[in-house]
């Protein structure tokens, strides 16, 4: 006998926010979680959102897009020095500029990109003012614990914290270790796909709609995770499709450029052949004329020799 899915999960199927197609999909490990990001903006309607670690902006621009689309009135801030670290590697030099070119015209009126360290940015925010905090910086145990604990006073009574890479256990990634401590203290969700996304209801007045999801029994949580993995796959495939189209367009452009070069070479070769042929014909004409002159000279010589021989015979 199948287990009936809880109403908390079934109700999500009627929310259009989870089916939204994102308008910004740079290369990222966060694509699988964008549908849930849209749901959070729809459910929580946070007054203030802060993201620690933004890089190319896949997650952050999804939050911004959700705020604009759902009319949440959220003030958003992204904090990153946009240099990279030993886990991500150095960012490309234009990472920040490319993000700003997309972000500023669409979201500049209610969103700010803060190019500084997490610790330097912290005094900008009042205690208890942040309703949704996304921690996605350096992923060592020490770093994520520091970010969580130093920013926790900034989180509001209805506050929720997101932690990415909860399922990564390679190298010095340590979010999973800190996650084991966190989930013992708060109501949580942990989406096991897309490198893992932990959701922590840290405030005492977190909206009931999210708390209900955090408190689902195991089978219902599994159904919730399966739903959002399927929705995330749709976004991932959309990104792959866009990348394939971009590469195809690049290859087509390169092919057209090569064809132009070939046509240029072909035209140049034809012109060179025509020029060589004209030169050959001119040389041939000169050679023919010279042959005529030589034949005439030989004729004159033979006539002179004959004339001389005749005189000697007299």
C-alpha positions in Angstrom: 0.0 0.0 0.0 1.5 3.4 -1.0 2.1 6.0 1.6 0.0 9.1 1.0 2.0 12.3 0.5 1.4 14.9 3.1 -0.7 17.9 2.4 2.3 20.1 3.0 4.1 18.5 0.0 1.0 18.2 -2.1 0.2 21.9 -1.7 3.5 22.8 -3.2 2.5 21.3 -6.5 0.0 24.2 -7.0 2.6 26.9 -6.5 3.6 28.4 -9.8 6.9 29.7 -8.2 8.5 26.3 -8.2 8.1 25.9 -12.0 9.6 29.3 -12.8 12.3 29.3 -15.5 15.3 31.3 -14.3 16.5 34.2 -16.4 20.2 33.9 -15.4 22.1 30.6 -15.6 25.9 31.1 -15.5 28.1 28.1 -14.8 27.4 27.0 -11.2 26.9 24.1 -8.9 23.7 25.7 -7.6 21.4 25.1 -10.6 19.6 22.2 -9.0 18.4 24.4 -6.1 17.0 27.3 -8.0 13.4 26.0 -7.9 13.6 25.8 -4.1 15.1 29.3 -4.0 12.0 30.6 -5.8 9.8 28.7 -3.4 11.6 30.3 -0.4 11.1 33.8 -1.7 7.4 32.9 -2.3 6.9 31.3 1.1 9.1 33.5 3.4 8.8 36.8 1.6 11.9 38.0 3.6 12.4 41.6 4.3 16.2 41.3 4.1 18.3 38.7 2.4 22.1 38.4 2.6 24.3 36.0 0.6 27.8 35.2 1.7 29.7 34.0 -1.4 28.2 34.8 -4.7 30.8 34.2 -7.5 28.9 34.3 -10.8 25.5 34.9 -9.2 23.4 31.9 -10.1 21.8 31.6 -6.6 21.8 35.3 -5.8 20.2 36.4 -9.1 17.6 33.7 -8.5 16.7 35.3 -5.2 16.7 38.7 -6.8 14.5 37.4 -9.6 12.1 35.8 -7.1 11.9 39.1 -5.1 11.0 41.0 -8.3 8.6 38.4 -9.7 6.7 37.8 -6.5 6.7 41.4 -5.2 8.2 40.5 -1.9 9.8 43.9 -1.2 13.0 42.2 -0.1 16.3 44.2 0.3 19.1 42.0 -0.9 22.9 42.1 -0.4 25.6 39.9 -1.9 28.9 39.8 -0.1 32.0 38.5 -1.9 35.5 39.9 -2.6 35.2 38.2 -6.1 38.8 36.9 -5.9 38.1 33.2 -5.2 39.8 30.9 -2.7 41.8 27.6 -2.7 38.6 25.5 -3.2 37.1 27.5 -6.0 40.3 28.6 -7.6 40.9 32.2 -8.7 37.9 33.8 -10.3 38.2 35.0 -13.9 39.1 38.7 -13.9 35.7 39.7 -15.4 33.5 37.7 -13.1 32.4 40.7 -11.0 31.9 42.9 -14.1 29.8 40.3 -16.0 27.6 39.8 -12.9 27.1 43.6 -12.5 26.2 44.0 -16.2 23.3 41.5 -15.6 22.4 42.5 -12.1 22.5 46.3 -11.9 19.9 47.1 -14.7 17.4 44.6 -13.3 17.9 44.6 -9.6 20.1 47.6 -8.7 17.1 49.4 -7.1 16.7 46.9 -4.3 19.9 44.8 -4.3 23.6 45.7 -3.5 26.8 43.8 -4.4 29.3 44.4 -1.6 32.8 43.7 -2.6 34.4 43.0 0.7 35.0 40.2 3.2 32.2 38.6 5.2 33.6 40.0 8.5 34.0 43.5 7.1 30.4 43.5 5.8 28.9 42.3 9.0 28.7 45.7 10.8 26.6 47.0 8.0 23.6 44.9 9.2 21.7 45.4 12.4 21.3 42.5 14.8 18.0 40.6 14.1 17.5 42.2 10.7 18.3 39.3 8.2 15.4 37.0 7.4 17.2 34.8 5.0 21.0 34.2 5.1 22.8 32.1 2.5 26.3 30.9 3.5 28.3 29.7 0.5 31.8 30.9 1.0 34.9 28.9 1.9 33.6 25.4 2.8 36.1 24.2 5.4 34.6 23.2 8.8 36.3 26.2 10.5 35.2 28.7 7.9 31.5 27.7 7.7 31.3 27.4 11.5 32.8 30.9 11.8 30.4 32.4 9.3 27.4 30.7 10.9 28.2 31.8 14.4 29.3 35.3 13.7 26.3 36.0 11.5 23.7 34.3 13.6 23.1 37.4 15.8 22.1 39.2 12.5 19.3 36.7 11.8 15.8 37.7 12.7 13.1 35.9 14.8 11.7 34.5 11.6 15.2 33.9 10.2 16.3 31.0 8.0 19.9 30.0 7.1 20.9 28.1 4.0 24.2 26.2 3.8 25.4 24.8 0.5 27.7 21.8 -0.1 26.4 19.8 2.9 27.0 16.5 0.9 30.6 17.2 -0.2 33.1 15.1 1.7 36.2 15.5 -0.5 39.4 17.4 0.4 39.0 19.9 3.2 35.3 20.5 2.6 33.8 20.4 6.1 30.2 21.7 5.8 28.9 18.2 6.3 30.7 18.0 9.7 29.2 21.3 10.9 25.8 20.2 9.5 25.8 17.3 11.8 26.0 19.7 14.7 23.4 22.1 13.3 20.7 19.6 12.6 20.8 18.4 16.1 19.8 22.0 17.3 17.3 23.3 14.9 14.5 22.1 12.5 16.1 21.4 9.2 15.9 20.2 5.6 18.8 18.8 3.7 18.4 18.4 0.0 20.9 15.6 -0.9 21.4 16.5 -4.6 23.3 19.3 -6.2 26.1 18.9 -3.7 23.6 19.3 -0.8 21.6 22.3 0.4 20.9 22.6 4.1 18.0 24.7 5.3 18.0 25.7 9.0 15.0 27.3 10.7 17.0 29.2 13.4 14.3 31.8 14.4 11.6 31.1 16.9 9.0 32.6 14.6 9.8 31.0 11.2 6.7 30.9 9.0 4.6 27.8 9.5 4.7 26.8 5.9 8.5 26.2 6.1 8.4 24.7 9.6 5.8 22.2 8.3 8.3 21.0 5.7 11.2 20.8 8.2 9.0 18.6 10.5 7.8 16.2 7.8 8.3 12.5 8.6 11.0 10.6 6.7 8.9 9.3 3.8 7.4 12.7 3.2 10.7 14.4 3.2 12.0 11.9 0.7 9.0 12.9 -1.5 9.8 16.5 -1.1 13.4 16.0 -2.0 12.4 13.9 -5.1 10.1 16.7 -6.2 12.8 19.3 -6.1 15.4 17.1 -7.6 13.1 16.6 -10.6 12.5 20.4 -10.8 16.3 21.0 -10.4 17.1 18.6 -13.2 14.9 20.7 -15.5 17.0 23.8 -14.7 20.2 21.8 -15.1 19.1 20.5 -18.5 18.1 24.0 -19.5 21.6 25.3 -18.7 23.2 22.4 -20.6 20.9 23.2 -23.6 21.9 26.8 -23.5 25.5 25.9 -23.3 25.2 23.5 -26.2 23.5 26.3 -28.2 26.2 28.7 -27.2 29.0 26.3 -28.3 27.1 25.6 -31.5 26.8 29.3 -32.3 30.5 29.7 -31.6 31.5 26.8 -33.8 29.2 28.1 -36.6 30.8 31.6 -36.3 34.2 30.0 -36.4 33.1 28.0 -39.5 31.9 31.1 -41.2 35.1 32.9 -40.5 37.1 29.9 -41.8 34.9 29.9 -44.9 35.6 33.6 -45.4 39.3 33.0 -45.0 39.1 30.1 -47.5 37.2 32.3 -50.0 39.8 34.9 -49.6 42.6 32.5 -50.2 40.7 31.0 -53.2 40.1 34.5 -54.6 43.7 35.5 -54.0 45.0 32.2 -55.5 42.8 32.8 -58.6 44.1 36.3 -58.9 47.7 35.0 -58.6 47.1 32.3 -61.2 45.6 34.9 -63.6 48.6 37.2 -63.0 51.0 34.3 -63.5 49.2 33.3 -66.7 49.4 36.9 -68.0 53.1 37.1 -67.1 53.6 33.7 -68.8 51.8 34.9 -71.9 53.9 38.1 -72.0 57.1 36.1 -71.6 55.9 33.6 -74.2 55.2 36.5 -76.6 58.6 38.0 -76.0 60.2 34.6 -76.5 58.3 34.2 -79.8 59.4 37.6 -80.9 63.0 36.8 -80.0 62.8 33.5 -81.9 61.6 35.5 -85.0 64.5 38.0 -84.6 67.0 35.1 -84.1 65.6 33.4 -87.3 66.0 36.6 -89.2 69.6 37.1 -88.0 70.4 33.5 -88.9 68.9 34.1 -92.4 71.0 37.2 -92.7 74.1 35.3 -91.6 73.5 32.5 -94.0 73.1 35.0 -96.9 76.3 36.7 -96.0 78.2 33.3 -95.8 76.8 32.3 -99.2 77.8 35.7 -100.7 81.3 35.3 -99.3 81.6 31.8 -100.6 80.6 32.9 -104.1 83.2 35.7 -104.2 85.9 33.2 -103.2 85.0 30.9 -106.0 85.6 33.7 -108.7 
